Structures are given as structure tokens and as C-alpha cells.
Amino acid sequence: MSVPTVEPVAPDESSVIETDILIIGAGPAGLYGAYYAGFRGLRVAVMDVLPRCGGQISAMYPEKPIFDIAGFPSVRGRDLVDNLVAQAAPYGVRYLLGQRAVELSHGPDCHPVVRTDRGTAVRAGAVVITGGVGTFTPRPLPAGEDYLGRGQVYFVPDPAAHTDHDVVVVGGGDSAFDWAALLAPIARSVTLVHRSARFRAHAASVAKVRALGIEIITDSEVSALHGTSGVERVEVRHRVEKTTRLLPARTVVAALGFIADLGPLQTWGLELQARRIAVDTRMATNLPRVFAAGDITDYPGKVRLISVGFGEVATAVNNAATVIDPEAALFPGHSTEKEN
């Protein structure tokens, strides 16, 4: 099963795509929502600003194993996305990728209409927003901007590209430790540099990196990168002792976190809580026929896990179905009750 990529769409605002449910966000929650809408017999379109499905998984860690998906002791990010696309495939999902949702309006019948930055207009019976953290921009490594694309990277979509490299990973969160552990078996060397002696990463991730024998340099910052055509050495400065040392490096992974931005969604009139979309128990927002699910939502007791997003989007789609057709049942029955 090939993962859908950008669908050519000519900017023509005179044409309107009609669908029952429009899902904004093609990450795991959005893809599962597409399956569930199709399972309910609804026409469904999926829109995302990224050029392919998978959201942060495809952009940031397609090769990393994920351990908290029910029924899978471990599943590679890329495989999870492929399986979700395959699960929805029988229902004729329409993908509108590489398009940013910029404007939301409601017609006289209260049906939402979403327009994109490419001129596409989608009229839907309901909208389900599963945009994750919104648009995410990596926090830059100040000393490394001149080497971006010449050895300094933010993501490691293809670990094999760094085989036999000396690698320096900068950061103290889960991504930094995950990249370090992933690259250790194939790199010539891996060193992790963090500005503090305390880490944001899960204790198990830290323990795994230590067990692999990866050097961890704490209370230090990358003060400069050196090299001609690309990175050759990394200068690390101790924040307290003010001493410096040079590390050999061909790859520098800046895993310093991301700046999330809801973008145009902030202008739609949605009720926001701490830069997240407020929802009720039906996963409904304050706007008519607009629902939300996954990491982009907020409510008391919210837990941000992929597995939670799966349940939330199923709730959103089922409640959206009853808004589209008031005679429809909220619970459609179990999938085992239907023939494939």
C-alpha cells in the first residue's frame, strides 16, 4: 500500500468539493478517523499541509519504533502510517495533501466550508480537526544555521544516510535520546550534548542510551560548528567551567524541540485553551458541525497519546454522523458485525 502524496489541484475557487466529513490533519488520529467515517458509510476527505500522510510521524521519526500502540509491542512509525492508510483504503478516501486550511465559513444551512491556500473549497456535512500540535517548526541551533543541510539536521527520516558518521545529538528530550539510540548501531560514534544535567526524556530512554555506551556531555552547549563543505567538527563549551572541546562530527542532530503554531485556525472563532481547541465529551467544539480530536484538543484530564487520539476521533466521527443525519444511530455497531 503506497502512502498518498500531494494530489494536483488547480486553484479554482469556482469548484467546490462536496463530502460528508472533512478531516483536517493526516496524522494517525486523522487517518483512523478516515477509516471510521468510511466504515459508517460516509464520504470522507482528508486535508493536510504536509505533502504526505503521517503528520509528525512521517516528518520526524518514520523509522523509530513506537511502543504504546495497543496490540503492537513495537511498530515502526512508517509501518503504522502505511497500515492506517491501508485500513481506510476500501472506503475511497480523498486526500487533499500539501494544502493548508486557511478559512472556515458556514453557509445558510450551517454546513461548514473550508478553503485552502491553493484555492480548493470543501463543503462538508461536518469537519473534524485532527491537526496534532498544528504547524510545527524546529527550534534552531544558533551555532548551526550556516550548516543546515550540510550536516546539521532536525530529523532523521533515513538513519542509513548517517551510516559510519560521527554523530552529535543536541538536546535532552525524548527525541534526542531516541535519535541517539537509533543511530548508535550504525554510526561510527554518537555523542549527546545537553545544556543541563537534568533531562526531559523518559528515564527508560536515558537508561537505554547509557547502556549503549553513548557519551553524554551535560551542562554544555554547542558553541560552533566547523568544516569546509560540511560539518567536520563540533565545538562544545561547558556552561560553568567555560572550557571547550572539539568533537569529530559529520552529522549534527538538533533535537531542541518545536514551536507549535495553530496558524489560521486561530482566526476561525474556535474556543481555545492554552493554544489547544476546547471540546466537550462529544469532541464537539463551540462552532456548529465542527469537531476535533487528538493532540490539538484540550479538556480536563486530557492525556496526549496516539492511542487516546484513536478513541477521540472515533467519538468525534460518530457524533458528527448524528449531526449530518439526525436519524443515524450514535453507535453503528461493531466492525465484526459487518462483512468485509
Disulfide bonds with the S-S distance in Angstrom:
none
